[in-house]
Amino acid sequence: IFRTHNCDLGPVELVGDAEIWGGASTSGHSKTRLFAKAITGPGKLTINGVNKNTIIFEAANSFTGGFDASSSMKQAFRVLVRGKKGSLGKGDVIIGDNCSLVLAKDSGGVIPNDVTLSLEGANGSSPQKLVLDAGETVGAFFIDGKDQGVGTFSSKTHPEYIGGAGTLKVTGLK
């Protein structure tokens, strides 16, 4: 648990599933956890964030078990991706309760084109659940368990869920 410091994490090899907590201390509000080095392996990465923390991904990651971010403590946080292709691994991506996903400018392609992106529960530290400052393509897109179908989605089509100037293209290739 990282309670009071901004910190850099990695490299990490997931030989199994792993869960990282942002910290439960009130002294850890608004801190960052930076993954600047590669995360590899077959495991699933779960982030349990809290206290308006920001989890930042910058590396090209190859872990295959999927990515899940939410807050079991009902405290908002965000995942900021300002990295390279595959920053969220090669499996399905779930952005759960009290979390927002922000895809920074020039970070398109951080989610593989053939996986599912699911937005579930309450927003995190952003007004929208998904902030697209870059274009992204996925195989399937779900909001609170409902398949949104194929097409192009943006702040114009889903303003209550999507912010930013980018678009999300859903191909149906899963």
C-alpha positions in Angstrom: 0.0 0.0 0.0 1.3 3.4 -1.0 -0.1 5.9 1.5 1.7 9.2 1.4 4.1 9.4 -1.6 4.0 9.8 -5.3 5.8 6.7 -6.5 7.1 5.0 -9.7 6.4 1.3 -10.0 7.8 -1.4 -12.3 8.9 -3.3 -14.1 6.3 -5.9 -13.1 5.8 -9.5 -14.1 2.4 -10.9 -13.4 2.9 -14.6 -13.0 -0.7 -14.7 -11.7 -3.5 -12.2 -11.0 -2.4 -9.1 -9.0 -4.3 -6.4 -7.1 -2.7 -3.1 -6.3 -4.4 -0.8 -3.8 -3.9 3.0 -3.9 -3.8 3.3 -0.1 -6.5 3.9 2.5 -4.9 6.7 4.4 -6.3 10.2 4.2 -2.7 11.5 3.9 -2.5 9.8 0.5 -5.1 12.1 -1.3 -4.4 13.3 -4.8 -1.1 11.3 -5.2 0.2 9.6 -8.3 1.3 6.0 -9.0 3.3 5.9 -12.2 3.9 2.7 -14.2 6.7 3.9 -16.5 8.2 0.4 -17.1 6.7 -2.7 -18.7 4.1 -5.0 -17.1 4.4 -8.5 -18.5 3.0 -12.0 -17.9 -0.3 -13.9 -18.1 -2.0 -12.4 -15.1 -4.8 -9.9 -14.7 -4.0 -6.5 -13.2 -6.6 -5.0 -10.8 -6.2 -1.5 -9.5 -8.2 -0.6 -6.4 -7.8 3.2 -6.3 -8.8 5.7 -3.7 -8.5 9.3 -2.4 -8.5 11.1 -5.8 -5.3 9.3 -6.7 -4.1 9.1 -10.3 -2.7 5.8 -11.7 -0.5 6.6 -14.7 0.5 4.1 -17.4 3.3 5.1 -19.8 4.9 1.8 -20.9 3.9 -0.6 -23.7 2.6 -3.5 -21.6 2.1 -7.1 -22.7 0.2 -8.7 -19.7 -2.7 -10.8 -21.1 -5.2 -11.4 -18.2 -7.0 -8.1 -18.5 -7.2 -4.8 -16.7 -9.8 -3.9 -14.0 -9.9 -0.6 -12.1 -12.4 0.4 -9.5 -12.7 1.5 -5.8 -14.1 -0.8 -3.2 -13.8 2.1 -0.7 -16.2 4.3 -2.8 -13.5 6.9 -3.2 -13.0 8.4 -6.7 -9.8 8.1 -8.7 -8.6 8.0 -12.3 -6.4 6.0 -14.6 -4.5 8.2 -16.9 -2.9 6.6 -20.0 -0.3 8.7 -21.7 1.7 5.9 -23.1 2.3 3.6 -25.9 0.3 0.9 -27.7 -0.8 -1.8 -25.3 -0.5 0.4 -22.1 -3.5 -1.4 -20.6 -2.3 -4.9 -21.6 -3.8 -7.3 -24.1 -7.0 -8.4 -22.4 -10.4 -6.9 -21.7 -10.6 -3.6 -19.9 -13.1 -2.8 -17.1 -13.4 0.7 -15.7 -15.5 0.1 -12.6 -17.1 2.0 -9.8 -15.6 5.4 -8.8 -13.0 5.3 -11.6 -12.5 7.3 -14.8 -10.2 6.4 -17.7 -8.4 9.3 -19.4 -6.6 8.6 -22.7 -4.2 11.5 -23.1 -3.5 13.1 -26.4 -1.3 11.0 -28.7 -2.0 7.9 -26.8 -4.3 6.1 -29.2 -4.1 2.4 -29.5 -3.5 1.7 -25.8 -6.3 -0.9 -25.8 -6.1 -3.7 -28.3 -8.6 -3.6 -31.2 -10.1 -7.0 -30.4 -11.0 -6.6 -26.7 -14.0 -5.4 -24.8 -14.0 -2.0 -23.0 -16.6 -1.9 -20.2 -17.6 1.1 -18.2 -19.4 0.3 -15.0 -20.7 2.2 -12.0 -20.1 5.8 -10.8 -17.6 8.1 -12.3 -14.2 8.8 -10.8 -12.3 12.1 -10.6 -13.6 13.3 -14.0 -17.1 14.4 -14.9 -17.2 11.5 -17.5 -16.3 7.9 -17.1 -14.2 7.9 -20.3 -12.2 10.9 -21.4 -10.8 10.6 -24.9 -8.2 13.1 -25.8 -7.0 10.6 -28.5 -8.8 8.1 -30.8 -9.2 4.5 -29.7 -10.5 1.3 -31.3 -12.0 -1.7 -29.5 -13.9 -4.8 -30.4 -16.9 -4.3 -28.1 -18.1 -1.5 -25.8 -20.4 -1.9 -22.8 -21.9 0.6 -20.5 -23.3 -0.8 -17.2 -23.6 -4.2 -18.8 -25.4 -3.0 -22.0 -23.7 -3.6 -25.4 -23.4 -0.3 -27.3 -23.0 -2.1 -30.6 -20.7 -1.2 -33.4 -20.0 2.4 -34.6 -18.1 5.5 -33.5 -18.8 7.0 -30.1 -17.8 10.3 -28.6 -18.8 13.1 -26.3 -21.5 13.9 -28.8 -23.1 10.5 -28.8 -22.7 9.7 -25.1 -22.0 13.0 -23.3 -22.9 11.6 -19.9 -20.2 8.9 -20.2 -17.6 10.2 -22.7 -15.6 13.5 -22.6 -12.8 14.9 -24.6 -12.3 15.5 -28.3 -11.4 12.0 -29.4 -13.6 9.1 -30.6 -14.0 5.5 -29.7 -14.5 3.2 -32.7 -16.1 -0.2 -32.0 -15.5 -2.8 -34.7 -17.4 -5.8 -33.5 -14.2 -7.9 -33.9 -14.0 -9.9 -30.7 
